[in-house]
């Protein structure tokens, strides 16, 4: 019974702290500036790739 209490407390701490980790990055997924994405995709304007020009959903 003595060994069970530290194991349960470590397990509870792991569950609590695992909720604090975020993996979602905001911005574009490729990490490129809008002008570089424009060149890659061959469009005339970088506006669709700029995060400040996107509508919130």
N, C-alpha and C positions, 0 to 999 in steps of 0.2 A: 504494500500500500504506500510505503514511503517513496518508492521509485516511480509510482504512477503520478504523483502530484507534480514533480518537476517536468515530466514528459508532457503532461496536459497543459501546463503553463507555457512551455515552449511552443507547443502546437497552437495554442490560442494566440500567442504573440505573433507567430508566423502568419496566421490568418488575418489578424488586425493590420499588420504592416504590409501585407501583400496587396491590400486595397489602395494603398497610397501610390503605387507605381503606375505611371501613365506611359503609354508607348505611342500615343497618337501625336503626330507632328502637325502643326497648323501650317498653312501656306501650300506651296506647290509640292507635289510628291517627289519630284526629281531634284530639287534643290538648285535649279537653274534660274537665273534672272529672266524676266519676261521677254527681253530682247533676244536672248539666246534661244528660248523656246520658239519664238517667232521664226527665227532662221531655220530651225530644225524642221518645223512643220510647214514652212513655206507660205505663211500668211502675210498679208500686207500690213497688218496692225498687231501690236503687242497687247492691245487692250483686253482681249479675252484671256490672256495669261496673267494679267496683273491682279493680285488678290484684292486690291482696293477698288477695282472696277467690277467686282462680282456682286450680285445681289445676294442678300442673306436669305436663307431658306427656313 
